Amino acid sequence: MQLLISEISREFELQIRCENCMRESTRLINVPRIDDAPSDVEELMESGLLGNLRFSCAKCDSAIGLLVSASLCRVHDASADRA
């Protein structure tokens, strides 16, 4: 039996707006297949994962961003790869 911790199980897309220049940017967050990992957007918002993210605007270098939206982009099913 092999443990595949490094595999991505979910991929979320975040839309972040810079508080300084108001430019929106997109960021992809890859969540590995681990216990208590968020499985949908609501769980992502409730988890501590977003609190550890850093933001820096590519245009003005501001470190203050506002999360505008989050969506689940991809769900990877490892069982389909083994079949």
JOURVEN-V338618 format. One record per pair of residues at least 12 apart in sequence whose C-alpha atoms are under 7 Angstrom apart, sorted by the first residue. I is the first residue (numbers start at 1). J is the second residue. D is the distance in whole Angstrom. If there is no record, write none. Layout:
I/J/D + I/J/D
//
This chain:
5/32/6 + 5/33/6 + 5/34/6 + 6/32/6 + 7/32/6 + 7/33/6 + 8/30/6 + 8/31/6 + 8/32/4 + 8/33/6 + 8/76/7 + 9/31/6 + 9/32/5 + 9/33/5 + 9/75/6 + 9/76/5 + 9/77/7 + 10/30/6 + 10/31/5 + 10/32/7 + 10/39/7 + 10/74/6 + 10/75/5 + 10/76/6 + 11/28/7 + 11/29/6 + 11/30/5 + 11/31/6 + 11/72/6 + 11/73/5 + 11/74/5 + 11/75/7 + 12/28/6 + 12/29/5 + 12/30/7 + 12/70/7 + 12/71/6 + 12/72/5 + 12/73/5 + 13/26/7 + 13/27/6 + 13/28/5 + 13/29/6 + 13/70/6 + 13/71/5 + 13/72/6 + 13/73/6 + 14/26/6 + 14/27/5 + 14/28/6 + 14/69/6 + 14/70/5 + 14/71/7 + 15/27/7 + 15/67/6 + 15/68/5 + 15/69/5 + 15/70/6 + 16/65/6 + 16/66/5 + 16/67/5 + 16/68/5 + 17/65/5 + 17/66/5 + 17/67/6 + 17/68/7 + 18/57/6 + 18/64/6 + 18/65/4 + 18/66/6 + 19/64/6 + 19/65/5 + 19/66/7 + 20/62/6 + 21/60/7 + 40/72/7 + 41/70/7 + 41/71/6 + 41/72/6
//
